[in-house]
Amino acid sequence: MTTRQARLARLRALFVHDALAEQAEIERLAAAGPAGDPARLRKLVHDLRGSGGSYGFPAITAAAAALEAALKEGGAPAALLP
């Protein structure tokens, strides 16, 4: 493994760690509904969509994009999560 590949592997591992924490917050905010922080929920989902693709996780990008679109259409956040 080259130095560049090792750096990328470390960055991807950090992304996964952070994404898991963000997932927990997204689930918490979605469950809270309007009483939560809808703006924070939208930002987390939007950021996750962008960073998922940047780090080579297209499935994360696709799932976040679907959630973001549903939120924009006024979907109930808790109903949008698996």
Secondary structure, 3 states (H helix, E strand, C coil): CCHHHHHHHHHHHHHHHHHHHHHHHHHHHHHHHHHCCHHHHHHHHHHHHHHHHHCCCHHHHHHHHHHHHHHHCCCCHHHHCC
